[in-house]
């Protein structure tokens, strides 16, 4: 037994922990858990906890159902009570393996681990920083009522609803209690819309933190008698929720994206990495934006005279919030801050897979030395289709079907995701699109029933 496992066992005893929850995610990014007694944990470290993988979305067929969850002791945290005090419950994330001890290729955490191992072989470590946006609603979404935001506030407003103010304070306290550092928290543009930005961490820790974040936000919201949703676009008339993702690569202590001689302080490595994401952007969008509703957020009216901050086109720019990839302003003397911001992902994505395809595409750009096209410095949404075509700016997929088609035709994504997970993901998304196409929507009833 290693030192980290011993530390966990000792902490459980010292803090009187009576429940240990073992967490992992299915292919779509839904959190799964099994609770064990502390007395069983030593055995779980040695042998894992067996379960039926065929009952988990995308994990296995019935004929190969046996799987084993192995808790990762480095992710041990005590889950706080509603008052912010430590509880009698702790959690750890698990790595999923086959009975012979081999990693499961359908485990999203393993998919990201493989991409990070490739980066390490290339001499890089990957750091990420997500901006998490979501809405607080008055009513339980399960009631079927139209969603109602908890306030009418706007960007950076002091909340007009007491629960929203209490919510962010309690939410940040809960995150900090679980070792997740918060950089900013504020009201976003839409009524009831919140943003909480997590501090930089290595990519695997970031994905674990996002899963913990989504769970805690829903729990804290319920304690405040409101409801948190990470649905990308719950309101037609208000902006959607994004998960703008900042990325950088380091070589030891040095930021591999920084070059002081470049006008934007971007190294060749950074430019190849950006080019890789742009080159494969249409292929990876089905993963970073995996639901039918995701494409309501990525939609933008052309030439409306107002900047759209949800990217709809494949381009990059310096401090350009209408671009798919934004290069933030460099702070003199802070070479470690040189990074890129990918603005398309939404907070409902599976974070392990989303980070895997973004980093994997960027690494492909470095490997193949992709050429970075010229940046777009104007508001891309104000350009006409003809002007964008002349600049070589392609559209992101317009809907889930188009995104699925781009993913299906990709040669790189199966390599990143693994054939089994890739095939299951496609199958699941195709079925979602079929179900969506067959559904008669309120729009059709309102538009056609009375006049046709």
N, C-alpha and C positions, 0 to 999 in steps of 0.2 A: 504493500500500500504506500502510495507516494505522500509527500508532505501536505499537498493541497487536500487530499482526501482525509488525512488525519485532522487537518484544521477544521474541515466541515463537520466531522463527527464530534470533535471537541466543542465546537460552537453550538451545535444542536443540543448537546448535554448542558452546557453552561446557560443557555437561554431558554431551556425548557420547551424546545420545539416539539410539538406532538404530531404535526402533519408535514410531510415533505412532498411537494408537488413536482412531478417530473413533466416538463413541457417539451413539445416539439410541434412542428407545423405540417399540414398536408400540402399537396402540390399547389393548391390555390391560396395558401397562406392563412388558413384558419387554424387557430391555436387548439392543440389537443393536450390533454393532461391526464395523468394517473397519480393518485395520492398513495403514498406508502407510509408505514409507521417507521419511526427512526430505527427501530431494531432491525429492519430489513435493509437499511441503507448500505451497510458494509457488504452484504451479499450482492446488492445492486451494482456497487462499484466493481466487484469482481466478475459477476456473471451477467449483469444487465437484467432488465425486466422484459419477459416475453409478452408478445401481443399478436393479435390477428391483423396482419398488414393488409389483407384483402378488404377489411372494413374501413380503411382510411383512403380518402380520395387520392387515386393515382399511385398507391404504394406497391400493390402486387395483385396478381391474379389468385384465385382461390387455390390453385394447385401449388402455389409457392408462397403461402400466406404467412408462414412463421417468420417473425422478425423480432429483434431485440433492441430495446431502448437502453443506451448506456449514458447515465448522467455525467455531465461535464462539471467537475467540481469547481472549475474556475468561474462558473456562472452562478454560484451559490449566493442567494440574497434572502434576507428575512422580509416577508411581505408586510408592509405597515398596516395597522388598523385604520379605521376611518378617521380617528383623531390624530393620525400621524405617528402614533406610538407603535413600537414593535409588537408583533403578534406572536401567536404560537405556531405560525405557518411559514414555511420557507419554500423556495423554488429553485430548481436547476434546469437548464436546457439539456436536451439529450442529443446524442448522435445515434442514428439508427443504423443497425448492422444486421447482416444475415446471420443465421445460426452458426455458420463456420467462422464468424468473426470479421468477414469482409464488409466494408462499408456498403450501405444500400445506395444504389445509383438513383433511386427515386427520392432520397432524402434531400430536401432543398438546402439544408445546412451543409451537406456534403458537396452539393453542386458548387456552392460559394467557396468552400474549402479548396476544391480542386482548382478553381480559377486563381485563388490567392496563392496556391502552391506554384502555379505556373508563373505568376508575377514574381514570386520569391526566386524561382529558378532564373529569371531574367534580371535579378538584382534589385527588385522593387518591393517596398511595402506600401499598402494602400490605406489611405485615410479618407474618411467621409464625414459629412455633416449634413443631416437632413433638416429641412424646415417643414414642420408638420402642421398642416391646416385641416380644420374640421369644423363642423357646425354643432351647436347646442340647440336642442329642440324642446319645446314645451310638452309635447305629447309623445307618448310611447308609439314608435312607428308601427308596432304590431296591431294597433287599433284600425289601421287603414285610413285614418283621417289625413287630409293634406298636411304636410309638415308646417309647423309654426316656429319660427326662431324665437329664442328667449328674449331678444332685445332688438332695437332698431338702430344700434350703434354702427359706426363706420370705422375707417382705418385709424388706428391709434386712439380711438375715443375711450374715455373713461366709461366703463359699462353703465348702462342705464337700468340694468336689471341686477338686483342684489346677488342672485345666485351665480351670475356670470363672474362677478368680481370675486366672490368666495370660491368659485370653482377654480379659477386660475391659481389663486393662492394655495388652495389645498392640493391641486394637481401638481404644482411645482414642488411642494413639500413632499408629496408621495414619491415623485420621481427621485428627488435628492436622497430620500430615505433608502431607496433601492440602488444607490450608487450611480444614478444617471444624471449627469450634470446638464443643467439648462443654461443656455446663453441668453435668450430673450423670451418674453411672453407678452402678447398684446392682442388687442382686438383687431381683426382683419377687416377687409373692405365690406363684406356682406353682413347683413343683420344676423346676429347670433354666431358669426364666424370667428373662430379663435386661431391663433398661431402660437406654437411653442417650438422654439429652435433648440435642438440638442447640440451639445458641444462635439468637436471633432473626436473621433475614436477610430481605431482600426475597423476595417469593413465588417468583419464577422461580429465584433462587439456592437457595431451600429445596427446590424440586422437584428441581433438579440434585443437591443434597446428599443427598436421600433415595435417589435412584438410586445414587449413589456409595456411600452407607452400606450398602445392601442387598448390593451387590457385595463390598465390603470385609469385611463380617461373615461372609459365606460363605467367603471366601478365608482369613481369619484362623482361622475355625473348623476348616477343613481342615488348616491347619498345626498345630493343637492336637489333631488326630485326633478331632474331634467334628464335629457337623453343626448348622448354624443353619437354622431354618425360620421363615418369616414367615406360615405358615398361621395363620389367625385362631384356630382352636379345635382343636388336635391331640389334646386330652385331654377326655373327657366330664366327669371328676371334678375338673378344675382350671380356674381362670379362663382366659379366652382372652387373646389379645394385641391391644391397641388401638394406635392412633396418635392420641392426643389432640392436637388441633391448636389452638394459640393464635393468635388473629388480632387485628390492630389496624390502623386507618387513620390516616395522618398527613397533615396539611396543612402542608407545609414542615417546620418543626421542631416543630410542635405536634401533640399527640395528639388527633385528631378525636373520639376516644371519651371524652375526659375532660371532665367538668364539675364543678368544685369545689362548686357549689351544690346538686348532686343528692345524695340520701341514699346512693346507691351509687356516686357519682362518675361516673355514666354520662350522656353527652350525648344530645341528641335523635338525633344521627347514629348513635350506638351502638345506641340503642333501636330505631330503624328497621332497622338492619343485622341485629340479632338477630331482629327480627320477620320479616325477609325470609327468613332461613335456616329459621326455624320454619314459615313459611307454605309453603315449598317443600321441607320436609324429606323428606316421603314420596316426592317426585318424584326427589330427588337421591341417595337412599340406594342405588340400584342402582349408582351410580358410586363412592361412597365405600366401599361394601361389596359388591363385585362378584361374589363367588363363592358357590356353594351353602353352603359351610362358614361363610361370614361370619355367617349367621343363627343358627348354633349359639351364637355368642358373644353376639349381641344378645338371645337368649332369656333371660327371667327368670321364676322361679317366683313366683306371686302370693301375697303374704301369708305368706311363709316366716319372717318375723321377722329376716331378715338382709339388710343393704343390698346391692343389686346395683350394682356400679360400671360395668357395661356397660349403657348406656342402652337401654331398650326402648320409651320413650314420648316424645312430642313436647312438651317443656316446657323451661323455663329456670329457673334459680334462683341465688341468691347463695350461693356456696361450697357448692353442693349437688351432690355427686358422683353422685347417682342421676339427675340431669337430663341431657337431651341437650346443653344449653348451660349451662355453669357460668361465673358471673362471679366470678373470684378476688377475695379480699380486697384492697382498695386499701391500698397502703403510703403513709402520709402523706409528702408532699414528693416523691413519685415519680410525677408525672402521666404520664410516659412508660410506666409499667407498667400503666395501665388497659387491659384487654383482655377478650376472651371466649375461652372454651375449648370447642371442639366435641368431644364425647367419643365420637361414633359411628364415625368412620373407623377402618379397620384397616390394618396395615402392608403388606398385600398389594395395596392399591389402586394404580392409576396415579396418582402424585402430581400430575402436571400436570393431569389431568382432575379429580381430587378437589378440589384448590385452586381450579380454575376454577369448578366448580359452587358451592362454598361462597361464594367471593367474589362470583360472579355473582348468586347468590340474595340475598346481603346488599345488593349495590348496587341490585338491583330493589326491595328494601324501602325504601332511601333515596329512590329515584326516585319511588316510588308513595306514600311516607310511610305505610307499613304501621303499624298500631297494635300495640304490644307488649302481649300479654295479661299478666295478673298472674303473678308468679313463684311457683314451688312451692318452699317452704322445708322441707317435710318429706320423708322418704324416700318417693319415689313408688312404690317396689316394695311398700311395706307397705299401700298403699291398695287397695281393691277396684276391680273394673272399673266398678261403678256410681259409686263416689266419683270416679274419674278422669273418667268421662263428665260428671258434674255439674260438674267443674272445667274442662271443655272440653279435656281432655288426650287427644289421639289416640294410637293405637299407631303405632310404626314398623312398616314391613312385616315380616310374620312369617317370610317366606321369599323366596327369589330370585324365584319366580313373581309374588308380590304386588308386589315391588319393580319388576319389569319392567313390570307392568301400570300402576303409578303413573307410571313414566317415560314409557311409551308415550302416556299421556293428557296429559302435560305440554305446555304451550304455551311455557314459558320455557326448558326444557332444550335443545330443538333450536336455539334462538337462541344459547345459550351455547356448545354443543358444535359447532354447524354441522351442516347436514342430512346430509352424507355420513357423518361420523363417528357421528352420532346413529343413523342407520339401520343402520350396520354393527354398532355396539355392541348394539343391540337384537337384531339377527339372531343374533349370537354368543351372547348370554345366553339367548335362547330355545332354541337348540340345546343349550346346557349343561343347561338345565332338563329338556329332553326326555331327554337321556342319563341324567340323575340319576333321573328317574321310572322309566326302563326297567330300572335296576340293582337286582338283588336284594341287599339289605344283610345284613351279619352279624346285625343286630337281628332281621330277619325269620326267618332260619334258627334263631337261638337261641330265639325266642319261639314259633314256629309249627310247625317241622318235626316235632318229637317229639310234639306234642299234637293235631295236626289230621289 
